[in-house]
Amino acid sequence: MGYKQGVDKKEQLLFPTSLDEYVAEDHICRLIWAFTMQLDMSALGLKYAHYKDTGSPPYDPRMMLNLYIYGYLHRVRSSRRLQDEAKRNIEVMWLMDGLKPDDRTISNFRKDNAEALKETFRSFSKVCNKHGLYGGVMTATDITKIRANNSLDNNHNKITVGNAIKRIDKKIAEYIEALEQGDVEEEGLERPRSEKVKAALEELKRRKEKYEGLNKRLESESEVSTVDPDSRLMHTGGEGRRLDVNYNVHTVVDSKYHLVVDFEVSNCANDAGNLKAMSDKAKEIMEVESLVNLADAGYYDSADITACEESGVTCLVAKGAAGGPKKEEGFNRKDFVWDREKDVYICPCHQELRRRGKRHVSYEEYIVYSNIKACRECAKKKKCTSAKIGYREYLRISCQDILDRVDERTRKKKKLYRKRKEIVEHVFGTVKAVWGYRQYLCRRKPKVTAETALTYMAYNIRRIYNVLSEEHRIMAAGMRLLPER
């Protein structure tokens, strides 16, 4: 019994007569085509959406978008590898109508359309909303950190630059000493061996000039990234690295099918203060006036939460632990009890702290509560305060009533709040853990944003295809605005 027999390489074969016969009716490529055919390339501002009748004709931006979405779906982001796919992959040939752009043309599409690709994603999201793919009732917002195309060695601050200059100065001193010693030993020789030392010394001086230039820049900047100037050093919170040069990607995800609604790339390490902005983006795209938004403790910001609640967004946001651990002796803030009816705070010694006025601290407005007479006569004052004014003040933020409602709502709806992880972390797990997109290929914030837009478009298409299993054939056919190919 021999091996299984293949086809004779010289045997004549009858292949299908058209590319369309190679791609099944329910293939994901048809879903990509159905979506991109609905996009208005001119309105999005994509380069070559309009072209001249003279000269060599450009590639249709719709074809290039098809190529990139397919590539990101299949973990192919490099322009050179996409060029290879266009030459050998029958599915890409179907999407590209057999066109084979070179790697520079492919790379230039992403570079030249950095701003337009973000708008393309938003238009794509509106198409999803138009076809009922967003629930428009509940969303979850979170951030994920993605490494920039900038190593730790190419990120500098005052400490690292100062240490580098000290090391170079020490090395320069060693070379000068070696040079002086060499001059004595090589006196009278035609080719002194100290030439190598002189060359190394010149290189060290050039490096010192570079670091001195960085030091001057750091007088007005907190840090400098030399490869990707827009990236910043951040705590990663995992992945084996304590610190890395990253971008923060704020992402809002709808709860119906876990589809990304919108995103924003930031080089700020904090996520506080962005909940309102992300909620507004979600409401605009899904065309709703109100929604429930789930977020973790990083988004707990009094002004931001207040703005959300006032604009029709019902927030469920975890509150981080306030202050440090309770001391063995002394009174903490949590020992003071709020009496809403009387508008007073009851201190641990059962005295009432009454409203005394308002005060602004760090851009926040607080209501001041105190009881000067009771504090000065209190035997336990030393356990309560060491303030020079001689009495304890309790500062209650002006919007505390709203925060109390949000805290109470989050406590009561723990089961609902736990859905946050399965909604938004599903996206990050797929993109970073499964697809392996942990680092950007491009540099500078606009290009990084374009990469994120392509990634999330690919994720949404894959998610729609998987979730709607049997329905995607009907959906793809129904969304075609153009005649069949």
N, C-alpha and C positions, 0 to 999 in steps of 0.2 A: 504494500500500500504506500503510494507516494504522497508528496505534499499537495496541498490544494493548488490548483492551476489557475493562473491569472490570464489576462488577455495578451495575445501576441502583439508586440509593439508595432509590427508592420501590417497588422490586419486592418482593413478599411472599416470605419465605424460610421454609423448614422447618428450624428448628434442632433439635439433639438434645433429647430430653425431660427429661434429667437431667444434673446436673453430672458425674456419674460417667462419662458417655460422652465427656466432653472430655479426661479424663486416661487415658493409655494404661496397659495392665496392667503394663508394665515401667517406668513412670515413677518418678523418684526421690521424688516426693511420697508414693507408696505405701510406700516404704521409711521415710520420716520417720514416717508414720502408724503403721506396724508397730512401730517402736521406742517411740514415745511412748505407745502404747496399753498397753505392758507395765509402765510406770512407776507406782508407787504414790504418787499425789500427796499423800496424807495423811501417809504415812511420811516423805516428803521435807520436809514442813513448808511446802509452798507455800501462799501466802495464798489463801483462798477454796476450798481443797480441801474444807472444810466450810462450809456456808452456812446462813443462817436462812431459814425459810419465809416470813417477813414482809419487806416492802419490795421494792425493785427487785432482781431476781436478778443475781448477778455473772457475769462471763465465766468459763467453764471454764478453769482454768490450763493444761490440756492443749492447748486451742486456742491460747492465747497462746504456749505453748512451740513449737507447730508454726509459728506465724507468725515467731517469732524465729529458729528454726533455718533456715527457708526464706530469711529475709532475709539472714542471715550467709552462707548458701551462695551467694547471688547479689549479694554486696557491697552490701547495703542494711542499714545499721545504724541510721539515723535514725528516730525514732518517727514523724515527719511523713511520711517517705517510705514507711514500712511502712503507715501509714494509707491512703496513695494506692494501694499495691499491693492492699490488701484490697478496694478499690472497683473496680479495673480489671483485676486479674490473675486469670484464670480458674483458674490453679493454686492461688493463695492462697484463692480462694473455695472450692475443693474442700477444702483443708486446714482452713478456718475454718467449714465448713458455711454459707457465705454471710454470716457475721457481719462487721460493719464497725465495730470499736471505734475511738474517736477517739485522737488522738495522745497525750493526757494519760493515758488508760487504758493505752496500750501502754507509755509511758515508766514509769508507776508499777509495772507488772509487773516490770520489770527492777530498779527501785529497791527495791521492797518485798520482793523475793525474792532479794536479793544473797547471803545465806548459803545459802539453799535451792538455788540454781542450782549451787553447787559440789557439793553432795550429789547433785544430779540428774545431773551429769556422772559422778560415781563410780558411781551406779546404772546409768547408761548403759553404763559400762565393764564392769560385772559382767554385763550382758546380752550384751555382745560376747563375754566370756569363756565364758558359758554356751553360746553357739552356735559355739564353736571358732574364733573370729576372732583370738585371741591364741595364739601358739606356746607361750609360757610357758617358753622355754628361754633366750633371749638378749634383752637389752634394751640400749638406748643412752641415756645421760643427758647432757643439756647445758642451757645457759641461752641465752636470747635476751633482748636488751634492747629494750623497747618504750617509746616516748616517752609521758610522762604529759601530761595536759591542764594543763600548767603550763609557761610559757615560761621561758627563761633569765633574763629580766629580773625575773621574780617568784620567783627563788630567791636567797637571800641568805646570806652568811657574814660573818665579822668583817671580812675585807678589803674586800668590796664595800660593806658598810654604812659602814665607816670612810671609804672614798673618797667615798661619796655625801654623807656629812655634811660632809666638807671642801669638796666642790664647792658645797654649799648655803651654807655659811658664807662662802665667797668671793663667791657671788652676792649674799647678804644685805648684805655689806660694800659691794658696788658699788651696790646699790639705796639703801642709807642715804646714801652719798655723793651719789648723784643726787638723793635726796629733799632733802638739806640745800641743795644747789645750787639746786634748784627753788624751795624756800621763799624764798630770797634774791631770785630773779628774779621771783617771782609775788607779792611783798609788795604788798598793797593791792588785789589782784584779788578779785572775788567768788567765782569758781570756779577754784581753782588747778589747773593741769595735773598736779600731783603726785599727784592722786587715783589715777590708774592705777598709779603707782609704789607707793603705799601698798597697793593691792589685791594687787599682785604680791608685795609684801613679806609680807603676811599669808599668802598661799598658800605661800611658801617656809617660813615658820615652821611651818605645819601639816605640811608634808612633813618638816621636820626632827624634829618631835615623833614622827611615824610611824617614822622611822629610829632615833630614840633608843629607842623602844619595842622595835624589832627588836633593837637592840644589847643591851638588857636581857635579852631572851629568849635571845640567843646566849651568855649567860654559862653557861647550863645545857644548851644544844643546840649541835651542831656546825654546823648549817645550818637555815634556815627556808624552806619553800616556802609562799607566801601563798595560792595558788589551790588547790593540792592538797597539803595538809599532810603527807600520807604519802609523797609522791614525794621522790626524792633525786638529787643531781647525780652522774653517773657518766661514766666513759670509755666511749664508744660502740664504739670499735674499727672504725669505718667509717661508711658512709652520708654522708660529707661533713662530719660534725661531730665534732670532737675530744671535746667535752664536751656533755652534754645532760641534761635532767631526765627520768629514766626509772624504770621498774620492771624488776626482773629476774624472768624466768619460768623456773623450773626445770621441765624436761619430761623424762619418761621414756617411751620409745617402744619397742614390741615389734618384733622383727625380722621376724616372719612376713609381715605386710601393711603394716608401717610405720604402725600405728595408735597413737595416743596412749593410754597406759595411765593416767597421772595427771600432775598438775602442781602447782606451788606458786608463788604470786606472792610476791616478796620485794622489800623496798626496800634490801637490803644489796647493795653492789656486788660483793662476793666470792662465789664459788660454793663455796669450800672448806668442808668440814664438813657438806655436804648429801647426800653420796653414800649414806650409810647410810639416811637418812630417805627418800630417793626409792626406794631398793631395797626398803625395808620396805613402802612403798605399793604397789609393783609386785607383790611377793609376796602381799600381802593380796588384791588385786583378782584376780590370776590364780590364786590358791589353790595356790601351789607353796611348797615348803620351800627350794628352791635355784634359782639362776639365774646366768647370766653377765651382767655389767654392764660396758659399755664407756663410758669417760669420758675427757675431755681433761685436759690438765695442770692446768687450773684446779681440778679436784677432787682433786688430789694432796695429801692430808692424812693424816699418819701415824695419828692416832687413829681417824679416820673409816674409812680403809682396813682397819685392824686389826679394827674392829668389824664391818665387812662380811665379811671373811674368816672371822671366828669365828661369824657367823650363817648361813653357807651360801651367801654371795654370792661368786662367783669374779670378781675384779676384773681388768680390763685397763685400766690408767690410765697415760697418758704421764707421764714425769717431766721437769720443766723443768730447764734447765741450772742447775747449782749454782754460786753465786758468779760472780765476774767472770772476765775473761780471765787466763790465766796470766802472771805477771810474768816479765820477762827473768831476774831473779835471785830466788831464794826458792823455798820449797816450799809447795805447796797441799795440800788434803785428799786429792785424788786421787793424790798421790804416796805415800800411805800404803797398804800392802797388808794386807788382812785374812787372817789364818791361822785358819780356823774350828777346826781340830783342836786347836791349842794355845791358842786363845782369846787371841790377841795381835795387835797391829798391828806390821808391819815398817816402820820409818821409812826415808827415802831413804838414810840412812847405815848401813842394815842392822842397826839396833838394835831390840830387842823392847820394845814398850810394853805393859805388863801391866795387868790389871784392878786398879783401886785403890778402887772404891766407886761410889756412885750420887749423882746430883745432879739437882735439879729446876730447869729453866729454862723460863720462859714456859709453864707448865702442862704441860710435857713432862718425862718422866723419862729421864735419860741415864746411861749407864755410862761412867765416867771411866777412860781408859787413859793411862799415863805411865811414864817411866823417868827418875827424877830424877837418879840418878848419871850415867847415860850422857849426858844432856842437858848437865849442868854441865861435863862434860869434853870435850864435842863442839866441834871447831874450826869447824863450820858452824852454830853455834847462832843467829847473827845472821840467817842466811838462813831460819831455821825459825820463830823466835818473837821477839817483843819484849816478852813478858809480864814483869811486874815480879816474878813468883814465880821467874823464872830458869830455867824449863824448859817444854817443850811438853806440853800436854794434848790428847788426842784424845777428843772426846765422841761416843759411839755411842748413838743412841736405843734404848731398851729393846726396841722392837718392830721393830728393823732386820731381823731374820731374816725376818719376814713381808713387809716391804717388799722385801727382796732377792728373795723368791720371786715377788712381783708384778712387779718390774722384769724378772726373767728371763723370766717368762711373756709379758710384753708384747713383749719383744725377739724371742722365738721365734715368736710368733703375729702377726707384722706383717700378714699377709694378712687374718687375721680382724679385727684391730684396725682396719684400713682401712675395714671395713664401717660403722664408727661414723658417718662422715659421711653415707653414703648412707641410713642408717636415720633419724637424728634431724634432719639438715640438710634432708632432704626435707620435713619438716613446716614448718620455719621458712621455707624457700623458697616453699612454697605459700601460707602464711598471709601473709607479709610482702611477698614480691616479686610473686607472682601476684595475690593478692587485695587487696594494698595496705593491709593492717592494720598500719601502722607506728606509729600513735598511738591511744591510748585516747580514747573520747568521755566516759567517766565519770570521776569523781574519788573519791578515798579508796580504800583498799586493798580493802575488801569488795566495792565495786561494780566495781572493776577486775578482781577475781577472777571475778565473775559474767560480765563481758564475755569473759574468757579461756575460761570454761567453755562459753559459747555458741559461741565461735570453734572450739574443739577438738571440740565435738559436731558442728558443721557439717563440719569437716574429716574426721572419722571416717566420717560418713555418705557424703560424696563419695568418699572413698577406698574404702570397701566397695563402693559402686555401680560404681566404675570397675574395680576389681580383679576382682570376681566376675562381671563382664559378663553372661554367660549364666546364671549361677547365681542372680542376685539375685531373679529372679521366684520361684523355688522357696523361697529363703530368706525373702523377705518374706511369702509365704503361710504358711510353716511357723512363723514367729514370731508370727503373729497369735493372740492369746489370746482376742480378742473375735470375735463373728460378723462376717461381711462387712457392709460398709456398705450 
